């Protein structure tokens, strides 16, 4: 206990010293306003200093937390044995605050099956970045539709992180595979909804939209001729259908209540149907008094509804109904 108190005291002293140096640097930068700095560069400088302070604080406090927990001699293994402590495995990761050293990181290995466990690694994602940094990199890659060079510029401008387009792509693919694996596990999990929590009326909406792909799969030529590809019409597989769905509950007057669940995929109709069924069951569709399925009139959507939700009330959505009616020319009576 005494050692822990002394460690905390040393930690606070170091952080106070670093904080004082940061404040002095900020005051000096403000004194240089109009000479060395203008408004934007001054704010950027202070922002960088605050991020550096945050990185140091997080690193020190995380290391202190790991030391206070005390390193165990062994941990349980899935094979039934024990994974024994092998070595300290210090490493650096990149966070949204800057680089951070995980100093209290320990490797354990099972002598029976050879599997390993790392303790003190909870802040790290699956690669060389923190979990938050990976999430934001993936978010940037997603928002620009897979144009990772543009995502690189966005990350540099808003996070101050200099990463390559390939790195952002790798993060997106790795996290995407994790999401797909989670969805596949969800398809086999039981769904239990308490009777008292059941919804009176559940709505399921499905649709499909074509998007132009930017990944290498659409760059295959229809012909073997060399030269510049003049446009998307000369490419194979440029257009790809994205299937989307929404699941939500409505009250007695038809007003949406609670949260809405959205899902989108480029997979086939069967896989898409399984996902809708999974989410509908999770929301209590099997216990609902009414199940309403909204579609745009596409044949594959009504086939999906008939196959997966045979008792659902089928409704053509309002906007597509108007679209179909507007195409019908009124007959002129003479």
Phi, psi and omega in degrees: 000318180298319179296323179294319179295316179296321178297317179295323179295316178296321179299312181296323179295316179296317181293322178297320178295315180295321180296317179298319178296322179295317180295318178299318178295325178292317178299319179296320179295320179295322177298334180270009180294132183093345178246291178272332185232147165248184191304309184292317182291328177294313179297321179296319179297314180295321179299316179297321179294320180292324177293319178297320177297318178296320180296316180295317180298314180297318181296313181296312184292325179293318178296320179295319179298317180295322180290324180293330180287344180064130182286124178287157179286332180202163177226159181294148177243152181297337182279356181101349179269201180236137175269124186265150178295131181249312184191164169282137185234062181298141176206161178256142175231159178261124179247175177290347178265343185135190181286141181226135179263125174268090186280327181260072183233125190236140180255132177238143181224140179274124180291342182276307184255347177083001180286153184239157174227141175246124174259148181083019185246014190292334181283341184277145173282214180270347183239222183267011183243162173288165180300317180294318179299319178296319179300317182288325175296316178295321179297318179296317179295324180290317186291338178261015175065032178086004176275087193289337175294322176290323177297323178301317179295320180296315180296320179296317184289316189263333180250346182072016181260127180263099180234155182278156175303324180295322179296317179296319178298317180298319179296316180298315181294319181295315180288328177296319178297325179293320178296317180297318179297321179295320179294321179294323177294324181295331181294334183259354182280143176290148180241114182240124178239129179294145181301321181290343180262003185291149178268143179289322185217125179242137180247135175239125178242136180227148180201170177221144180220143179270135176234150174276127185277147178245002180276166185301342183296336183269001185269001179291131181281151174284335178238167181267010181293145178271168180115176183290138176282118186288336183183175186293338182292342180267006184252151175271148172058029179292315181270136179223135181276130173256121180265134183232155175211159175221140178231129180203170180254151177230155180271191185296334181261007177089011180272134180295136179230151179074193183275155175253141178251127181245152178208141177218145181202157174258006181287177184287174184298321183295313179297320178297318178298319178299320181294317179298316179300316180300312181291321179297318178294321179298328180272000175093029183298327183290339180256352184291147179291321179227143176235121184246129180245120182253130179220174183262006180097355179295142184299318184294330180289316179291327175296319179297317180297315180296326182283316187263331183227067186297336182264001183286151173277120183271129183230128174280127185294152191302314186291322178286329175298315177297321180297316180293321180292325181291339179280344180275121180282133179293142178280138181264121181273133179241000000 
